[in-house]
Structures are given as structure tokens and as C-alpha cells.
Amino acid sequence: SPPTPSASLRWCDVAEVITLAGVTAYGYHGVLDSERQEGQDFIVDVSMDVDTTPAAHSDDVTQTVNYAEVAADIVAIIEGEPRNLIETVMAQIADTVMANYELIQSATITLHKPQAPVGVPFGDVSIRTQCHREVPVVIAVGANLGQPDETVTGAIGQLDDIPGVWGVRASPLYRTTPVGGPEQDDYVNAVVLASTSLSPHRLLLQLQQLENLWGRTRTVRWGPRSLDLDLVQYGDPGDGSEQLVSDEVLELPHPRAYQRAFVLVPWQAIDDAAALTVDGVVTEVSVLLAGLGSSAVTEIDPTR
């Protein structure tokens, strides 16, 4: 039977927090003439949720957030064009931090104006914002052991239980003849569209943990699966937000998705404008399917 989220799901922390506190710079922001002429100190604190797993394994600074660069960006904004409102300054800082550092999944930013012309004794004036990344993802789901219909349906329902994943939408279920590997039973396949604030590697780890909860083993290449969750695409190639990854752990977009009708057929069913990057070229899934010709992928009648 499907594992129960409340009893069985024990997700690890979605990220580590890198905190940069007390970044101070002199600026000329404010609505009063004295603020524009004399200026004052502004102080910024930033807490960044970052997937540090790749950096922890590689000891490579390029695989984490360089907080010195974050601090320099903040200082440049404070020392830059004067603004009437700290709300405007805050928006600039938040937009810059989230746009320039893709590894930041979410951030809490506080901007202090301790010398604001309040007119009465006070300790501080500050504004705080919280922002998170929202990336569309495509996940392929498959199983051919046990009761695969129930497994695929149950696993799709549990994707919403992963912190940092939301808006899960699933295609119909399809029955598929196995491709490659040893002789085995037909698969049940589906494709899920969702949004996430997780990095590609962190999302992959969470998908693997869900596979493990359903008894997934990795002893035979392309062998029977109790549950298979493949991250097919991260970001949208249509708007330039797609993230391309190629390392020893993950390759994005999935390098064989364009050859797999059991991925393309359900994907097309849930998104008729779906497109996949193949050899650097963004190609509509409908075009890829036409190139595959006939395939043994049959929609499962939910009323049966």
C-alpha cells in the first residue's frame, strides 16, 4: 500500500542558510532635502536558503553563493541612484539578489535606516521582505512492479508533500511497452508539471528519497522499477529561464527524453505547447513525437 506522508515521509532540510549580516553603506535615499544632501548609513541583513550539497562535495566556490559578491551588489545599490523610499531600495536589492544568484532558493532581506528623521527618540527603522524562486519543472513518473497504477498515482500525490514543491498537475496514466533492458512487464507512466523553489540537485535528491520509500532498488540498468521519478526539465526554455546542467549526478534536460514516447506522449497530453531543448535547439514536443512515428503508449481508461 502507498506510504502515508504523516507516518513515513521524513524529508531532509531543503537547504542550508547562509546569513550575511550588517552590510553597511552610505546612501542618499529619502524624501527630505537634508537626506539627499547629507546622506546616512543604511544596513542590510540577508539570510539565503542555498543548496550547498554540490559545494560540500566538491569544495568548489563556484558551486555555492559567493557572499562577498552579494555584499558588493548590495553596497552598489545603496551607494547608487538616490530613491525617495526604502521600499524602492529594498525592491532593487531583492531583485538583484534573486536574479544574480541562481543557487539561492529563497531569501529574507532586512534593510535598516537607523538614522531616519523620525523626530522622536527611536532605535531603528527597517523594512523586511521574503522572496522565493519559482521555477517550472517537468517530472516523468513510471512503475512496473507490484500495482503500478496505484504506485504512480500515490507517488504523484506525495510530490506535493515535498517542501519547496507546489502546483502539481499530472497527465493521464499510460501503459507502455518497456524499452531496452531485460524482459519485464509493461510500465505505467505519467508526466507531472509543478513549480519549485528547490535547486535541481536538491529536487533530484527529494525525488530519489520518494523512490526509496516505494522500495526502489538500482541493481539492474533499465530493469523493472517499483517507482521511477526522472527530472526531465528545470525552467522554461521558452522564456530563457531553463537551467542546463551536466555533471556526474545530473544532466538537464534529460538526455534521452526526446527519444521516449512514454515521456513525450503524456507531456503533450498535459501541455500542448510543451517544448524540449535537444542539442541546444528548443523543439516542440509535438514535432519530436511526429519524428518517433508509432509507439506502444496507450492511455489507461480511468473508468476501468
WOVENPE-V578625 format. One line per field, one symbol per residue. psi: psi as a letter, one per 20 degrees, with the letter a starting at -180 (. if undefined). A space follows every 10 residues. Layout:
psi->???
This chain:
psi->qqqpghhhom prqirqpppo qkoprprlpr iqhhhhghrr qqppppppop ojgghhhhko hijapohhhg ghggghghib pqqhqhhggg hgggggghhi nhiohrqppp pqmikqmhir prgqprqqqp qqqoppqppp pqqjqcnhgh gggghghihi ippjprkppq rrqqpppqor arprrqqpqr ppprqqiqrg hhggghhhhg ghhjkpqlhp pkaqphppop ogqorohhjj ippppoaihq pprpijhiio highghghhi nijqqppoli popqhhgggh ihbqqmoppp oii.
